[in-house]
Amino acid sequence: MGAVPSREETAVTLTDHVSRRVGRLVMPRRNPLVGFIPFGAAVLDLAVVALATAIALFGRSHLSFFSGAGDVYSDLSVAGPLLALGWLAVIRLMGGYEADVFGAGTDEYRRMLNAGLITCGLTGVACYMAKFSLSRGFFLLLFAVGIPSLILGRWLLRRLVHVLRSRGRLQQRVLIAGSAAHVDEIAGVLRRESWLGYDVVGALTPARDVSFETPSGIPVLGNADDVSTMREVDLVFFAGGTDTSAKQMRKIVWDLEQHDVAMVVAPSVTDTSSDRVSVRPVGGLPLMHIKPPTWSEASRVGKRTFDLLGAAVLLVVFSPVFLVSAAWIALHDRGPVFFRQTRTGRDAEEFTCLKFRTMVVDAEARLAALHAETGHTDGLFKMKDDPRITSPGQVLRRFSLDELPQLVNVLRGTMSLVGPRPPLPHEVADYDGDVVRRLHVRPGMTGLWQVSGRSDLSWEDTVRLDLYYVDNWSMLQDLAILFRTAGAVLGSRGAY
């Protein structure tokens, strides 16, 4: 057995290791396409405004309900270009082209909406003050078409950026400074959300942590005090456990500024929406304020009214599909059309959840054998190519049509259109710790779990998404989930 190396020898070995690692970082530091995202957004916005202007001109000239004298084209020969450039200038002043607004969050859309409304107001005031006879029909059409079109354009640009980032393009090289545990926690989030475009190339840990890599395998490139010397990256994340004072942090910001390296301080707060977070400087000290979870707001009249109206409309729209599905199931094996199962709803109250029957009549009797065959122990049981699924059931499950009867549950008030997945009573009995928070709101026909992968998700990811929904509920989020559900259903990802 060899001698155990001393701490000094270990430090020397680590220094050599870090030198080799850092040497590998000497390569083109930044993907040149990253800097073109704001420029591309500006070009896109200009094209959208030009298109909206053309549509407004055409509509004002050809729609019968717009009447009045005046040559709209001659009036806008000068005002039109000024209006378009002014709109882009307002977007710029509202921060619509800042690099940190692209790719995530609702702030980008909020800025585009505010810029459009401000441009609308300024245009009206300017025309009044200058006594310029701008066509009211043109004015109405321009902003009615232009504002939604600009937001849609940014949404399409975001989808493109996400696809490119998920494929390894438009990546930013990232170092994470902090204790090994904090580094792995932040790196896990960045790896899971690959569409953010962060490529974690290494870690910087405190001097007391002598290691070649973190437990998750991220290479340690040096000491946390050496942050200012790391020039071959785009971004440095500061996680917890660095023992860095406020004075040292300010000095690091100055040093990184010289090398065009951005810095992000990642607090030990995860799964919290931006709407609940605000930063308020007090005496030069930025304090992060976190609002309480918003789950109680999901039980108010507004969401319930939306559920009632939405469920009623969907029942009418899908009534032909409802009838055809019921007839197909009944004629296939002469068994019952509906599958009734006891589920647990808000405040742990049990209810009967309705679905179209997609399995053989004795499916529950075969469940124990499948558990033993697959080694399933806890959580919701799902398996691909389940032998109990009937031929009608395969089609119904692929497009989530088997869940249409749950619209009746929504009308009854036991479920919502959007919410956590309705758990089985035996699952609830096994809940531990914070998982019980899922029962604070009504379960939903769809939710973050469905638009994020459905049955392809692990039990841990399903719980995490449900808890995020409960703690960060908003009506805007519900609308976004409903919109994304259509894509998830048509794509059939995770449906089996």
Secondary structure in CASP SS format (residue, H / E / C, confidence):
PFRMAT SS
TARGET T0000
AUTHOR 0000-0000-0000
METHOD secondary structure of the structure
MODEL  1
M C 1.00
G C 1.00
A C 1.00
V C 1.00
P C 1.00
S C 1.00
R H 1.00
E H 1.00
E H 1.00
T H 1.00
A H 1.00
V H 1.00
T H 1.00
L H 1.00
T H 1.00
D H 1.00
H H 1.00
V H 1.00
S H 1.00
R H 1.00
R H 1.00
V H 1.00
G H 1.00
R H 1.00
L C 1.00
V C 1.00
M C 1.00
P C 1.00
R C 1.00
R C 1.00
N C 1.00
P C 1.00
L C 1.00
V C 1.00
G C 1.00
F H 1.00
I H 1.00
P H 1.00
F H 1.00
G H 1.00
A H 1.00
A H 1.00
V H 1.00
L H 1.00
D H 1.00
L H 1.00
A H 1.00
V H 1.00
V H 1.00
A H 1.00
L H 1.00
A H 1.00
T H 1.00
A H 1.00
I H 1.00
A H 1.00
L H 1.00
F H 1.00
G H 1.00
R H 1.00
S H 1.00
H H 1.00
L C 1.00
S C 1.00
F C 1.00
F C 1.00
S C 1.00
G C 1.00
A C 1.00
G C 1.00
D C 1.00
V H 1.00
Y H 1.00
S H 1.00
D H 1.00
L H 1.00
S H 1.00
V H 1.00
A H 1.00
G H 1.00
P H 1.00
L H 1.00
L H 1.00
A H 1.00
L H 1.00
G H 1.00
W H 1.00
L H 1.00
A H 1.00
V H 1.00
I H 1.00
R H 1.00
L H 1.00
M C 1.00
G C 1.00
G C 1.00
Y C 1.00
E C 1.00
A H 1.00
D H 1.00
V H 1.00
F C 1.00
G C 1.00
A C 1.00
G C 1.00
T C 1.00
D H 1.00
E H 1.00
Y H 1.00
R H 1.00
R H 1.00
M H 1.00
L H 1.00
N H 1.00
A H 1.00
G H 1.00
L H 1.00
I H 1.00
T H 1.00
C H 1.00
G H 1.00
L H 1.00
T H 1.00
G H 1.00
V H 1.00
A H 1.00
C H 1.00
Y H 1.00
M H 1.00
A H 1.00
K C 1.00
F C 1.00
S C 1.00
L C 1.00
S C 1.00
R H 1.00
G H 1.00
F H 1.00
F H 1.00
L H 1.00
L H 1.00
L H 1.00
F H 1.00
A H 1.00
V H 1.00
G H 1.00
I H 1.00
P H 1.00
S H 1.00
L H 1.00
I H 1.00
L H 1.00
G H 1.00
R H 1.00
W H 1.00
L H 1.00
L H 1.00
R H 1.00
R H 1.00
L H 1.00
V H 1.00
H H 1.00
V H 1.00
L H 1.00
R H 1.00
S H 1.00
R C 1.00
G C 1.00
R C 1.00
L C 1.00
Q C 1.00
Q E 1.00
R E 1.00
V E 1.00
L E 1.00
I E 1.00
A E 1.00
G C 1.00
S C 1.00
A H 1.00
A H 1.00
H H 1.00
V H 1.00
D H 1.00
E H 1.00
I H 1.00
A H 1.00
G H 1.00
V H 1.00
L H 1.00
R H 1.00
R H 1.00
E C 1.00
S H 1.00
W H 1.00
L H 1.00
G C 1.00
Y E 1.00
D E 1.00
V E 1.00
V E 1.00
G E 1.00
A E 1.00
L E 1.00
T E 1.00
P C 1.00
A C 1.00
R C 1.00
D C 1.00
V C 1.00
S C 1.00
F C 1.00
E E 1.00
T C 1.00
P C 1.00
S C 1.00
G C 1.00
I C 1.00
P E 1.00
V E 1.00
L E 1.00
G E 1.00
N E 1.00
A H 1.00
D H 1.00
D H 1.00
V H 1.00
S H 1.00
T H 1.00
M C 1.00
R C 1.00
E C 1.00
V C 1.00
D C 1.00
L E 1.00
V E 1.00
F E 1.00
F E 1.00
A C 1.00
G C 1.00
G C 1.00
T C 1.00
D C 1.00
T C 1.00
S C 1.00
A H 1.00
K H 1.00
Q H 1.00
M H 1.00
R H 1.00
K H 1.00
I H 1.00
V H 1.00
W H 1.00
D H 1.00
L H 1.00
E H 1.00
Q H 1.00
H C 1.00
D C 1.00
V C 1.00
A E 1.00
M E 1.00
V E 1.00
V E 1.00
A C 1.00
P C 1.00
S C 1.00
V C 1.00
T C 1.00
D C 1.00
T C 1.00
S C 1.00
S H 1.00
D H 1.00
R H 1.00
V E 1.00
S E 1.00
V E 1.00
R E 1.00
P E 1.00
V E 1.00
G C 1.00
G C 1.00
L E 1.00
P E 1.00
L E 1.00
M E 1.00
H E 1.00
I E 1.00
K C 1.00
P C 1.00
P C 1.00
T C 1.00
W H 1.00
S H 1.00
E H 1.00
A H 1.00
S H 1.00
R C 1.00
V H 1.00
G H 1.00
K H 1.00
R H 1.00
T H 1.00
F H 1.00
D H 1.00
L H 1.00
L H 1.00
G H 1.00
A H 1.00
A H 1.00
V H 1.00
L H 1.00
L H 1.00
V H 1.00
V H 1.00
F C 1.00
S H 1.00
P H 1.00
V H 1.00
F H 1.00
L H 1.00
V H 1.00
S H 1.00
A H 1.00
A H 1.00
W H 1.00
I H 1.00
A H 1.00
L H 1.00
H H 1.00
D H 1.00
R C 1.00
G C 1.00
P C 1.00
V C 1.00
F E 1.00
F E 1.00
R E 1.00
Q E 1.00
T E 1.00
R E 1.00
T E 1.00
G C 1.00
R H 1.00
D H 1.00
A H 1.00
E C 1.00
E E 1.00
F E 1.00
T E 1.00
C E 1.00
L E 1.00
K E 1.00
F E 1.00
R C 1.00
T C 1.00
M E 1.00
V C 1.00
V C 1.00
D C 1.00
A H 1.00
E H 1.00
A H 1.00
R H 1.00
L H 1.00
A H 1.00
A H 1.00
L H 1.00
H H 1.00
A H 1.00
E H 1.00
T H 1.00
G C 1.00
H C 1.00
T C 1.00
D C 1.00
G C 1.00
L C 1.00
F C 1.00
K C 1.00
M C 1.00
K C 1.00
D C 1.00
D C 1.00
P C 1.00
R C 1.00
I E 1.00
T C 1.00
S H 1.00
P H 1.00
G H 1.00
Q H 1.00
V H 1.00
L H 1.00
R H 1.00
R H 1.00
F C 1.00
S C 1.00
L H 1.00
D H 1.00
E H 1.00
L C 1.00
P C 1.00
Q H 1.00
L H 1.00
V H 1.00
N H 1.00
V H 1.00
L H 1.00
R H 1.00
G C 1.00
T C 1.00
M C 1.00
S E 1.00
L E 1.00
V E 1.00
G C 1.00
P C 1.00
R C 1.00
P C 1.00
P C 1.00
L C 1.00
P H 1.00
H H 1.00
E H 1.00
V H 1.00
A H 1.00
D C 1.00
Y C 1.00
D C 1.00
G H 1.00
D H 1.00
V H 1.00
V H 1.00
R H 1.00
R H 1.00
L H 1.00
H H 1.00
V C 1.00
R C 1.00
P C 1.00
G E 1.00
M E 1.00
T E 1.00
G C 1.00
L H 1.00
W H 1.00
Q H 1.00
V H 1.00
S C 1.00
G C 1.00
R H 1.00
S H 1.00
D H 1.00
L C 1.00
S C 1.00
W H 1.00
E H 1.00
D H 1.00
T H 1.00
V H 1.00
R H 1.00
L H 1.00
D H 1.00
L H 1.00
Y H 1.00
Y H 1.00
V H 1.00
D H 1.00
N C 1.00
W C 1.00
S C 1.00
M H 1.00
L H 1.00
Q H 1.00
D H 1.00
L H 1.00
A H 1.00
I H 1.00
L H 1.00
F H 1.00
R H 1.00
T H 1.00
A H 1.00
G H 1.00
A H 1.00
V H 1.00
L H 1.00
G H 1.00
S C 1.00
R C 1.00
G C 1.00
A C 1.00
Y C 1.00
END
